[in-house]
Amino acid sequence: MCALNQAVRFRSLYADHQPDVLAYFLRRLSREDAVDATADVFLTAWRRIDDVPDNPQVRLWLFGVARNVLRNQQRSHRRRGRLWGKLASVRADAEPPPETVVLRREQDREAVEALDQLRPQDRDVLTLRLWEEASFDDMAAVMQCSRHAAEQRYGRALRRLRSVTRRSGHELMSGESPDLPTKEPMQ
């Protein structure tokens, strides 16, 4: 479909269905969030204009997109709530001694250098789990895969990180932790 026809089709789609999509969100969200969510639905429709079905299925397709947008917003809201909960539980301790700060900075630098040697996918998996403290279920949602696949990707990325740190002569992450998988020897 040519760009002009796509624009005409989108304008018609928006004019015909925007009030219904907005009403769907207004029944579930605040006015501001409903307006943002409606914009997200029509952004998706614009990006996928060639995939948008013809009438009468178009309305149902838009409501399907709206449902996905709503679920994404709800997940984001839950994540924000958990983050605020974590932040509220963190207490400000006295500043650590200077030698501890220097040691942590060096360890952080070494960790970042080791991560930089990994593939982007491995870095993403490791930072989600170790720095963002995401659960495997959350990681699966972010990576759009199963929990098992998220666990497997994390395990492989962790093994690659350990390999990189061993080659560089560092003992980064040498201690074992209950959630850090280790490769068991074959019998």
C-alpha positions as CSV (number, residue, x, y, z in Angstrom):
1,M,0.0,0.0,0.0
2,C,1.4,3.4,-0.9
3,A,2.2,6.0,1.8
4,L,-0.7,8.2,0.8
5,N,-3.2,5.4,1.0
6,Q,-1.8,4.4,4.4
7,A,-2.2,7.9,5.7
8,V,-5.7,8.1,4.5
9,R,-6.6,4.7,5.9
10,F,-5.0,5.6,9.3
11,R,-6.9,9.0,9.5
12,S,-10.2,7.1,8.8
13,L,-9.3,4.4,11.3
14,Y,-8.5,7.0,13.9
15,A,-11.6,9.1,13.3
16,D,-13.9,6.1,13.4
17,H,-12.4,4.3,16.4
18,Q,-10.5,6.7,18.7
19,P,-13.6,7.5,20.8
20,D,-14.3,3.9,21.5
21,V,-10.7,3.1,22.3
22,L,-10.5,6.1,24.6
23,A,-13.7,5.1,26.3
24,Y,-12.3,1.6,26.9
25,F,-9.3,3.1,28.7
26,L,-11.4,5.7,30.6
27,R,-13.3,2.8,32.2
28,R,-10.0,1.4,33.5
29,L,-7.5,4.2,33.9
30,S,-7.2,7.8,34.9
31,R,-7.9,10.4,32.2
32,E,-4.2,11.2,31.6
33,D,-3.2,7.5,31.5
34,A,-6.2,6.7,29.2
35,V,-5.1,9.4,26.7
36,D,-1.6,8.1,26.7
37,A,-2.8,4.5,26.3
38,T,-5.0,5.5,23.4
39,A,-2.1,7.2,21.7
40,D,-0.1,3.9,22.2
41,V,-2.8,1.9,20.5
42,F,-2.9,4.2,17.5
43,L,0.9,4.3,17.3
44,T,0.8,0.6,17.0
45,A,-1.9,0.8,14.4
46,W,0.2,3.3,12.4
47,R,3.3,1.2,12.6
48,R,1.4,-1.9,11.6
49,I,-1.1,-0.3,9.2
50,D,-0.6,-3.0,6.6
51,D,-1.6,-5.7,9.3
52,V,-4.8,-3.9,10.4
53,P,-7.7,-5.9,9.2
54,D,-10.7,-4.4,7.3
55,N,-14.1,-3.7,8.8
56,P,-15.7,-5.2,10.9
57,Q,-12.6,-6.9,12.4
58,V,-10.7,-3.7,12.8
59,R,-12.5,-2.7,15.9
60,L,-11.8,-6.0,17.6
61,W,-8.1,-5.8,16.5
62,L,-7.8,-2.3,18.1
63,F,-9.4,-3.7,21.3
64,G,-6.8,-6.5,21.3
65,V,-4.0,-4.0,21.0
66,A,-5.7,-1.9,23.7
67,R,-5.8,-4.9,26.0
68,N,-2.0,-5.5,25.4
69,V,-1.3,-1.8,26.1
70,L,-3.3,-2.0,29.3
71,R,-1.5,-5.1,30.4
72,N,1.9,-3.5,29.7
73,Q,0.8,-0.4,31.7
74,Q,-0.3,-2.6,34.6
75,R,3.0,-4.5,34.6
76,S,4.9,-1.2,34.6
77,H,2.8,0.1,37.5
78,R,3.5,-3.0,39.5
79,R,7.2,-2.7,38.8
80,R,7.2,0.9,39.8
81,G,5.3,0.0,43.0
82,R,7.9,-2.7,43.8
83,L,10.7,-0.3,43.1
84,W,9.2,2.4,45.4
85,G,8.8,-0.3,48.0
86,K,12.5,-1.2,47.7
87,L,13.5,2.4,47.8
88,A,11.4,3.0,50.9
89,S,13.1,0.0,52.7
90,V,16.6,1.2,51.9
91,R,18.0,3.1,54.8
92,A,20.8,5.6,54.5
93,D,23.8,4.1,56.3
94,A,26.8,6.1,57.3
95,E,29.3,6.6,54.6
96,P,31.8,3.7,54.2
97,P,35.5,4.4,54.8
98,P,37.5,5.7,51.9
99,E,39.3,2.5,51.3
100,T,36.0,0.6,50.8
101,V,34.9,3.2,48.3
102,V,38.1,2.9,46.3
103,L,37.9,-0.9,46.4
104,R,34.2,-0.9,45.3
105,R,35.0,1.5,42.4
106,E,37.8,-0.8,41.2
107,Q,35.5,-3.8,41.4
108,D,32.8,-1.9,39.6
109,R,35.2,-0.9,36.9
110,E,36.4,-4.5,36.5
111,A,32.8,-5.8,36.3
112,V,31.9,-3.2,33.6
113,E,35.0,-4.1,31.6
114,A,34.1,-7.8,31.8
115,L,30.5,-7.1,30.8
116,D,31.7,-5.0,27.8
117,Q,33.5,-8.1,26.5
118,L,30.2,-10.0,26.3
119,R,27.5,-10.0,23.6
120,P,24.8,-7.4,24.1
121,Q,22.2,-10.1,24.8
122,D,24.4,-11.6,27.6
123,R,24.9,-8.1,29.1
124,D,21.1,-7.5,29.0
125,V,20.3,-10.8,30.8
126,L,23.0,-10.3,33.4
127,T,22.2,-6.7,34.2
128,L,18.5,-7.5,34.4
129,R,19.1,-10.3,37.0
130,L,22.1,-9.0,38.9
131,W,21.7,-5.2,38.9
132,E,18.0,-4.7,38.4
133,E,17.3,-7.8,40.6
134,A,14.6,-9.0,38.2
135,S,13.0,-12.3,38.9
136,F,13.1,-15.0,36.2
137,D,9.4,-14.4,35.6
138,D,10.0,-10.6,35.1
139,M,13.0,-11.4,32.8
140,A,10.8,-13.7,30.8
141,A,8.2,-11.0,30.3
142,V,10.9,-8.5,29.3
143,M,12.6,-10.9,26.9
144,Q,9.3,-12.3,25.6
145,C,10.2,-15.9,26.3
146,S,9.4,-18.6,28.9
147,R,10.7,-18.6,32.4
148,H,12.8,-21.7,31.6
149,A,14.4,-19.9,28.6
150,A,15.2,-16.9,30.8
151,E,16.9,-19.1,33.3
152,Q,18.8,-20.9,30.5
153,R,19.9,-17.6,29.0
154,Y,21.0,-16.3,32.4
155,G,23.0,-19.4,33.1
156,R,24.8,-19.3,29.8
157,A,25.5,-15.5,30.1
158,L,26.9,-16.1,33.6
159,R,29.2,-18.9,32.4
160,R,30.5,-16.6,29.7
161,L,31.1,-13.8,32.2
162,R,33.0,-16.2,34.5
163,S,35.1,-17.3,31.5
164,V,35.9,-13.7,30.6
165,T,36.9,-12.8,34.2
166,R,39.1,-15.9,34.5
167,R,40.9,-15.1,31.2
168,S,41.5,-11.5,32.5
169,G,43.0,-12.9,35.8
170,H,40.2,-11.5,38.0
171,E,38.3,-13.4,40.6
172,L,35.1,-11.5,39.8
173,M,32.0,-13.5,41.0
174,S,34.1,-16.4,42.2
175,G,31.9,-16.9,45.2
176,E,28.9,-19.2,44.8
177,S,25.4,-17.9,45.4
178,P,22.2,-19.9,45.6
179,D,20.7,-18.4,42.5
180,L,23.9,-18.5,40.4
181,P,23.8,-21.7,38.3
182,T,27.0,-23.6,38.0
183,K,27.8,-26.2,35.3
184,E,27.7,-29.6,36.8
185,P,30.3,-32.1,35.6
186,M,29.1,-34.8,33.2
187,Q,29.1,-38.3,34.6
